[in-house]
Amino acid sequence: MAQNIYDKPEFFAGYGKLRRSVHGLDGAPEWPAIRALLPNLNGKRIVDLGCGFGWFARWAKMHGAAHILALDISEDMIARATADTSDPDIEYAIADLDHLDLPEASFDLAYSSLAFHYVQDFERLVRTVHRSLTSGAHLVFTIEHPIYMAPTRPGWSVDGDGRRTWPVNQYSVEGPRRTDWLAKDVLKYHRTIGTTLNILIGANFTIRHVQEWSPADDEVASNPDLAEELERPMMLLVVAQR
């Protein structure tokens, strides 16, 4: 079973204070880029993998989706999402993405935001998602960028010319990585960009778009904390099609 860090009280409390948790999709700086990659949702059946508080599920329903199955390993997340949702076309359930089963050819879109880097058996998950999609359906997901996941230590270092750099630790060595973020010993799984994309290709997905997200100048101007994201990519956005 995957690590369920989100149900640790200190982690859940800290996560609830993040900008994206308080303001939803509008609090996620990468959201405009993701929104631009989404297909028309009218009448679509969607599976949301790692739904968190249910922000995307509710947004998708407001934008024409017919039904959303929203899954998360965290009981606390599902409880919060359920409490904030009254639409019967949004179905929440607890699920471990490492051992996920989905009905075949049942969804027109699979969506995931910052969840797949917690999955150990990414290949199994991708094949499961592929079987669950209808012909021509899309998988749209974001993950922590592999470079972001492989720092030597938290924070900046300074090179010989006085420039700040973000050191990378054994980028090519894939596997579990543990970090302290909101709680101690958070477990994630590092894969290179090549491995990530080749797993999708091996499952018979066609890669449609890959974006190493960074903020635009106006976004940095309105939120100076985002300037850090110009030094190294934090997120990878991917669109694949069945």
N, C-alpha and C positions, 0 to 999 in steps of 0.2 A: 504494500500500500504506500502511496506517495506520502511524503511528510505533509501534515496538515498544520502548517505554521500559523495559519490565519485564526485558528481557534485558541491559540495561546492568548491569555488575557492582555498581556503587555503589547503583543503584536497587534491585536485587533484594536486596542485603544489607540495606538499610534497610527495605524492605518486610517482610522476614522477621522483623524485630524489633517490628513493630507489634502492638498488643494483639490485633487481629482475626486476625493471622497466627499468633500463638502459641496463642491460645485458641480459634480457629475461630469458629463462629457465636456462641458464648457471649461472645466478646470483642468483638462488634459491638453497640454500644448500641442500634442501630435494629432488631436482629433480632426482639425480641418483637413489635414493630409489624408487621414483614413477615410473620412466622409467622401472625399473626392474619388476614392477608389472603389466605393461600393456600387453594386449594380442597382437598378431600379428595384425597389422592394415591394411593389404592388403585388399582392396576392402570394407573396413568397412564404414558404415554410422554412423556418430558420432554426438552426441549433447554435446556441451560444455556449462556447466551451470555456468555462472559468468566468462565470457571469458576475461574480462579486455582488455588488449592491443592486444589480439589475438595471443599471442606467441604460445600457445599449438595448436591452430587451424592450424597455418601455419606449425608447426612441424609435426603434424599428416598428413597433406596433402603431405609433403615431404617424409613421411615414408609409403606411399601407400594408405592412406584413400581415399575412393571414393568421399565422400561428408561430410562436416562438417557444422552443424547448430550451430552457436556460439551466445549465448545470454548473455545480461547484462542489468541491470537496468539503468546504467549510459549512458546518451547521449554522454558525453565527452569521455568515454571509447570506445563506439561504433564508434564515429567519428574518433578517433585515430586509432583504429583497421582497419577500412575501408580504411583510408588513407595509411596505411602500407601494404595493401593486394591487390594483383592484380589477384588472382586466382579465376575464376568463380565458382569453386567447394566449395568455402568457403562463406557461407551466414551469414551475421551478422544481428541481430535484437535486438531491445529493448524489454526486458521482465522482469516482476516482478516475482521472483521465488515463492513468497507467493501465487500467483494467476495464476500459469503457467498451460497452456493446451498444450498437445503434441499429435500428431497423434498416434494411437495405432500401435504397432508392426512395428515401422518405423526405429529403430536404433539398431545397433549392439554393441554400446558402449556408455555409458553415463560417462562423465568426469567432475569433478569439483575441482577447487583448491581454498581453503580458502574462500569459499562463503557461505556454508551452515550454519555457525554460525550467519549469518545475517537473517536467515529465521525464522519467528515466528512459522509457521505451518509446521514443518518438516515432520510430519506424512503424511499430504496431499501431499507434494512434493514427498516423497518417493513412495507413491502409484501411483502418476502421472508418475513418471519415470519408475516404474515397468511395467505399461501398455504400455509404449512407446517402450519398448525393445522387441526384438525378443527372442525366446526360447534359453537359453544358453548364452545370452548376459551378459556383465559385467557392473557393476557400480564401478568406481574407483574414490575415492574422498579423499581430505584432509580437515581437519578443525583445528582450534585452539584447542589444547588439553584442555579438561574441567578443568584440574588443573591450566593451564595457564590462563584460563578465570576467575578464582575465587580468585585472590590475594586480601589480605587485603588492600594493598597499593602498588603503584609502587616502585620498587627497592628492595634491600635486607634488611633483618634484621639480627641481630646477637644473637645467643643463648648464654646460660650461659657458654659454653665452648669456646666461641669466634668464633664459626663456623657460616658462613653465611647461612641463610636459606631463603626460599621463602614462606612466610606465606599464608595460604589458608583461604578464608572467606566463610563459609557456603556452602561447596561444594555440599551438598545434597539438597540445596534450589535451585530449577530450576526456570528459567524465565529470564526476561530481566536484562541485566547488562549494565551499561553505563560507558564509560571510555573516557579519553582524549588521543587520539592518532592521531597525525597530525592535528586534529581539536578537538574542545570541544564537549562533549556529544555524542560520537559515541555509537550507540545502537547495542548490540549483544544479542544473546539468549543462555543462559547457560543450557546445558543438561549433565547429567552424562554419562559416557561411557556406563553403563548398559542401560540407556534409549535410547541412540543412536543406539546401536546394536539391542535392542529389537524391536524398530520401524522397522528396516530393516527386522527382522525375521517375525514380524507381517504382513508385506506386501508381504510375501512369497519369500523374497530373502534368499539365502544361503550365510552365511559368509564364505569367502575363505581366508581372510588374515586381520590381525589387527596388526599395528605397531605403537608403541609409539616412534616416531622418535627422534634420537639423533645423533649428528655428530660423525664421526670416528676420530681417533687421527690425521690422516694426514689432515683432513679438519680443525680441530682446529689449527693445526700448521700453515696452510696457511692463516687462518682467525681467529686470537685470540679472536675476539668478540664472536665467537661461543662457547667459553668455558662456558658461562652462560647456554647454552642448556644442559649441562651435569648435572646441578643441579636439573632441573625439566623439564619434557617434554613440548615442545612448540606446537608440532603438532601431530595429530592422522591421520594415513593413513589407509584407509579401502578399501578392495575389496569385493564386493558382486556379486552374480551371480543369474540371473533369472532362 
